[in-house]
Amino acid sequence: MAENRFIPFSRPWIDDTEIEAVSQVLASKWISTGNRTREFERAFAEYLGAKHAIAVSSCTAALHLSLVVAEIGSGDEVITTPYTFTATAEAIRYVGAKPVFVDIHPDTLNIDTRKIEQAITPRTKAILPVHIAGFPCDMDALLDISQNHNLRLIDDAAHAIPAEYKEQYIGTLGDLSAFSFYANKNLTTGEGGMITTNNDAFAKLLRTMRLHGIDKDAWARQSQRNIWRYDIATEGYKYNMTDIQAAMGLCQLMKLNKQHERRRNFAQIYQTELAKFPQISTPVSPDNPREHAWHLYIIQLQNGNRDAFVESLSEANIECSVHYIPLHLFDFYQDQYGYQVGDFPCAESAFERVVSLPLHPGLTEEDIHIVIDAIGKVLES
Ligand SMILES: Cc1ncc(COP(=O)(O)O)c(C=O)c1O
């Protein structure tokens, strides 16, 4: 196969704007949580139309704190998907609760809402869905089930900015939503996360808990006379965001629509061109009322060897990935909860066949066509 230029799977979309904004924070000498973090929170909440946004150090921290304020604890059960990154279930473990997996819908790769009610027990306290790749879950069904069974709805929106459901952004519909700003995400601050909620009491508690349970952070205290005095109002964690991250986040938020347009355009080209290959199924196209965030572009091979397919693309200088190895296939989740191979057949079958193709705003249409041509050659051979 002729050699192509290297096409990376993912790259952050950073330019001089972020470099300048971060330099200004460094020069200001106020580098931890301060004014920039507050600005970022306000701008993020305003963008989504959420009442509150609370900036934290990661999405994992956002999930953990959300579970804490929702009063999920030891012996409780939280329904989630096995088809996700380990952070989703790991956060449930942090509060001493059990992640109860429910299989996915084979088309969307999101939790199959038709199977949730069978998994509800008297110990169930919350549902924690994940909008895989940025495709919004069936929020109407999730809201109905959570309301009917008096459960909290906490969504893992790590992939889902900006995703919409019935013209409302993901991050405004459940009790609490957790976003990731990790290096490969649609909006990145290197590491970082955000919790959105419309619940005033949750927001107040989250602001205190993310910084050791201290009633006023350093920025709030520096304008006071007794700068050193503070109270510990509640249990706390070291989960605050720095102004260095927030300055970067503000720049990324300004570019969010533009990067989404680029992702959507590339995804559309993949959708049209890959539909010509019967050996591949492309992601379900979001029709009204859902808008895909296009964080990942996941195809499924109808047959053949997925690992060999990924290897052949790698030989053609095209970097791909696989999302996800279902959690119940890992030793840890099997040892802890007795999950076994065969428990979630849709997740397992998807895992055997999925490939995530390069998708990020730094690519060009030409790059996308190089990937498509390479896929054609691999399928021919
Ligand atoms: C679905 C999902 N949830 C949670 C996380 C954790 O995010 P973070 O690295 O910001 O803690 C990730 C990270 O990739 C993820 O993909």
The ligand as a Gaussian input file, in Angstrom:
#p B3LYP/6-31G(d) Opt

LIG

0 1
 C      -17.138000       8.288000      29.001000
 C      -16.084000       8.895000      29.874000
 N      -16.384000       9.187000      31.150000
 C      -15.487000       9.747000      31.982000
 C      -14.213000      10.025000      31.554000
 C      -13.221000      10.602000      32.530000
 O      -12.836000      11.892000      32.166000
 P      -11.611000      12.600000      32.898000
 O      -10.372000      12.092000      32.267000
 O      -11.844000      14.067000      32.615000
 O      -11.724000      12.288000      34.337000
 C      -13.847000       9.752000      30.233000
 C      -12.481000      10.047000      29.776000
 O      -12.051000       9.810000      28.694000
 C      -14.797000       9.166000      29.367000
 O      -14.490000       8.856000      28.106000

